[in-house]
Amino acid sequence: MAVELKQSEIALKELEHNQKVADKSIDAQAEDRKDERRTSLKRTNAYLLFGGVALVLLLGFSVYALHVGKEAILLDVLKVLMGFVGGWGASALWGNRKLPDTDE
């Protein structure tokens, strides 16, 4: 009887310990995910800010070029920008491409 009581107490303590370890693990994972989300949000905001500033500058330059009658310069700048955008899109497509496994 005393042995059974002792074993049940040991099992109960083990369960409590496992519960504490599981709770700490869950809390650590939640904190880690919170940090990941915060970092991702900061990165996204920086990208949007950069894109917005670049767009405003491009629009300002376009209005100025059209105002002074330099449409040819504006067209050349737009051609160069489209080349950059096309190259960026192609590199993104190429980088996301899955390569077949060559393990034999």
Secondary structure, 3 states (H helix, E strand, C coil): CHHHHHHHHHHHHHHHHHHHHHHHHHHHHHHHHHHHHHHHHHHHHHHHHHHHHHHHHHHHHHHHHHHHCCHHHHHHHHHHHHHHHHHHHHHHHHHCCCCCCCCC
